[in-house]
């Protein structure tokens, strides 16, 4: 396929008891693209997402990120490899401030251990300063620098989303995976989110996006994969997918003969 | 960085801490002794605070690490090791002779008497290893289930100590280990030299033994506070708190949850081990009775009552719960005798009554503890005191 494939998963299968949630799913995300994953409810989008990010263990499949194969056996290993994610129902560290949440995102790219913590030698102090600066810069990037010291739990819904995205960006991901980032947002918030995602893409981070808002997705995504009943039924640009009879059938039902 | 105490207040507070035993011992050594024990409890509570407060792992068997530290001091700084060799020779002559060869005649006659400088790091290390070992099987458990399993582990350690007097006598069973060496620093015994009546001479100053221990424990406590504080405001502390807040999100952020939990168990246990070794040396005698489930719960109550996860709160909780019962014991009955000429309520009864009342009241009125972490809304906003937001 393309010379510049960032993430390539092939032949992914996942079964929950009697339910075959994913069957032979293939997905290839091009570097610098926003890649959408859509499908009707229960199509397996979130399962696919969880498998890629290591939260659910796949029964089968090959996983390759930036030309290197990785094993999605543990979420922390996937984060280290370069995929960061957000959650459908926002999962912030509620008692920590917005800034501290983003600082936690730096964990995987920093190294100080017990001795560094206790003795705070110059290297440890330097790293801590870097962590704060990086986190503060990210909060500014997503537009909520003024809320840095607020407790995450008390932020508004839209701002919590932004903190979550900033926290994921703090891990310096190659691929940022967002699970329904626009859920529950009003039109203004959606358009702000859209601008933010495009800015992130233009800075060189690829995105994988699950979203129900098809209108938002069509304008935003460079490529879209459509899942139904755990299988890929279509793949292509927004325009191609829209025309695809299988997709229309999946969303609207088959026309009576 | 996080607090802005005036230097004057700090100096005043330091002076207060330094002068306290000198004043208190005028009214009898038992007052200083109470505070000595309270200081040990502060160390314990701060250690448990790392596990329960930071990492959010409800540990009901924490006193086991206190026991391990105490028994380590008991074995390595008392005549007990001579008993161990003798008993091993009786039971398994070959192994006993081998151990005798290894340890030497002097040890077989007098036991091991290592210096406190060896005992303290060793207690931290051994307790830390046990902390990680006992933590390992519990990694997938949360909340109530974790509490029950750790409770079991705590009891297992105590029962071991109670029964390891046969076939080979290691811990002397329920009788406990006696004649543990007092702490000796630079040739000065903190228990006072024999025949001095418990008076310690340091550089021309003389003070009661309990005062000398007070200064040692105060120093260790300050070290513990310092280390907890530094750990809390570090990459590791943030990772622990992240795990406490949301384990799945913490994993997704690349935190190696298993290792961080083990580290929390080990660090917490290490503080408990040091406190235990000091307890052994201070009392000179230890037995399994000191390490019951009630003690685990008492330490947990200190953490919860004071303000879980907040270091000053935990210290307050430890001081209150450790000192109050002792103060009651020393005051309630004499006061009643003086007032009525008769003891109406025994101190122990009153202690339990107040203890229960305090816990119920705290749960009702201040569920986050007496002195919880300041709400983050109280902090100044980033943009108001620095210009980072506008840069």
Interface residues (C-beta under 8 A of the other chain):
Chain A: X53 X55 X74 X75 X76 X79 X80 X84 X85 X87 X91 X92 X93 X94 X95 X96 X97 X99 X100 X103 X104 X105 X106 X107 X108 X110 X112 X113 X114 X116 X117 X118 X120 X124 X127 X128 X131 X136 X140 X145 X146 X147 X148 X149 X150 X151 X154 X167 X168 X171
Chain B: X227 X230 X231 X234 X235 X236 X237 X238 X239 X241 X242 X245 X246 X248 X249 X250 X251 X252 X253 X254 X255 X256 X257 X263 X267 X375 X376 X377 X379 X380 X381 X382 X383 X388 X389
